[in-house]
Amino acid sequence: MKLSRKFINENPDITFDKISDELWKFWIVDDIHAKDLHLTHEFMVFLYAYEQHLKKKGTLNSTVVSEKIARHFTFFQILLAIKNEPVKPLKIFDFSKYDRYKINGV
């Protein structure tokens, strides 16, 4: 977890295709529909990155709806899943732009 935090803090504008294989393996879930997903280290990494994003925007104290967090976590996982696909890379920690993209079921 320490390596993830350091990476997130030092690379706030990195695109999903630049995530190292080591971190990718630590961050991606095996089953997005698993029970108690919110208790996993993968979700904790996401929440840390999300918190850092909100701090950067100055909105950390604002109310964030749990459905939005769940939707953003799913999109975060989708970006990790397409890491090696030939698509335009997006900044993986730019959560404020996640809602611009529409993906069926997310």
C-alpha positions as CSV (number, residue, x, y, z in Angstrom):
1,M,0.0,0.0,0.0
2,K,2.9,2.3,0.8
3,L,4.2,2.0,-2.8
4,S,0.7,2.8,-4.2
5,R,0.4,6.0,-2.0
6,K,3.9,7.2,-3.1
7,F,3.1,6.6,-6.7
8,I,-0.3,8.3,-6.5
9,N,1.2,11.3,-4.8
10,E,4.1,11.6,-7.2
11,N,2.1,11.0,-10.4
12,P,-1.3,12.7,-10.2
13,D,-1.5,13.3,-14.0
14,I,-0.4,9.8,-15.2
15,T,-2.4,8.0,-17.8
16,F,-3.7,4.5,-17.2
17,D,-1.3,3.0,-19.8
18,K,1.7,4.1,-17.8
19,I,0.8,2.1,-14.6
20,S,3.6,-0.4,-13.9
21,D,2.7,-4.1,-14.0
22,E,3.5,-4.4,-10.3
23,L,1.0,-1.7,-9.3
24,W,-1.5,-2.9,-11.9
25,K,-1.6,-6.3,-10.4
26,F,-2.0,-4.9,-6.9
27,W,-4.8,-2.4,-8.0
28,I,-7.0,-4.5,-10.3
29,V,-9.8,-6.7,-8.8
30,D,-10.4,-10.3,-10.0
31,D,-14.2,-9.9,-9.7
32,I,-15.8,-6.5,-9.9
33,H,-19.0,-8.1,-8.6
34,A,-17.4,-9.7,-5.6
35,K,-19.1,-9.3,-2.2
36,D,-17.5,-6.9,0.3
37,L,-15.4,-5.3,-2.5
38,H,-15.2,-2.2,-0.3
39,L,-13.0,-4.1,2.2
40,T,-10.3,-5.0,-0.4
41,H,-6.9,-3.3,-0.7
42,E,-7.8,-2.5,-4.4
43,F,-10.7,-0.4,-3.1
44,M,-8.5,1.2,-0.5
45,V,-6.0,2.2,-3.2
46,F,-8.9,3.7,-5.2
47,L,-10.2,5.6,-2.1
48,Y,-6.8,7.0,-1.4
49,A,-6.4,8.3,-5.0
50,Y,-9.9,9.7,-4.9
51,E,-9.2,11.5,-1.6
52,Q,-6.0,13.0,-3.1
53,H,-8.0,14.2,-6.1
54,L,-10.6,15.9,-3.9
55,K,-7.9,17.5,-1.8
56,K,-6.2,18.9,-5.0
57,K,-9.6,20.3,-6.1
58,G,-10.3,21.7,-2.7
59,T,-13.5,19.7,-2.3
60,L,-12.5,17.0,0.2
61,N,-15.1,18.1,2.7
62,S,-17.9,18.0,0.2
63,T,-20.5,15.2,0.3
64,V,-19.8,12.5,-2.2
65,V,-22.7,10.2,-2.9
66,S,-21.8,6.5,-2.4
67,E,-23.3,5.6,-5.8
68,K,-20.9,8.0,-7.5
69,I,-17.9,6.5,-5.6
70,A,-19.1,3.0,-6.7
71,R,-19.5,4.2,-10.3
72,H,-16.0,5.8,-10.3
73,F,-14.4,2.7,-8.8
74,T,-15.9,0.6,-11.6
75,F,-14.6,3.0,-14.2
76,F,-11.2,3.0,-12.5
77,Q,-11.2,-0.8,-12.8
78,I,-12.2,-0.6,-16.5
79,L,-9.3,1.7,-17.1
80,L,-7.0,-0.8,-15.5
81,A,-8.5,-3.6,-17.5
82,I,-7.8,-1.8,-20.8
83,K,-4.2,-0.9,-19.9
84,N,-2.7,-2.6,-22.9
85,E,-5.5,-1.9,-25.4
86,P,-5.0,0.4,-28.3
87,V,-7.2,3.3,-27.0
88,K,-6.5,6.9,-26.2
89,P,-5.0,6.9,-22.7
90,L,-6.9,8.9,-20.0
91,K,-5.5,10.3,-16.8
92,I,-6.4,7.6,-14.3
93,F,-6.6,9.9,-11.3
94,D,-8.7,12.6,-12.9
95,F,-11.9,11.4,-11.4
96,S,-13.8,14.7,-12.1
97,K,-13.7,13.7,-15.8
98,Y,-15.0,10.1,-15.3
99,D,-18.6,11.2,-15.6
100,R,-18.0,12.5,-19.1
101,Y,-17.6,9.0,-20.3
102,K,-20.6,6.7,-20.8
103,I,-20.1,3.0,-20.6
104,N,-23.1,0.6,-20.6
105,G,-23.8,-0.6,-17.1
106,V,-21.6,1.9,-15.3
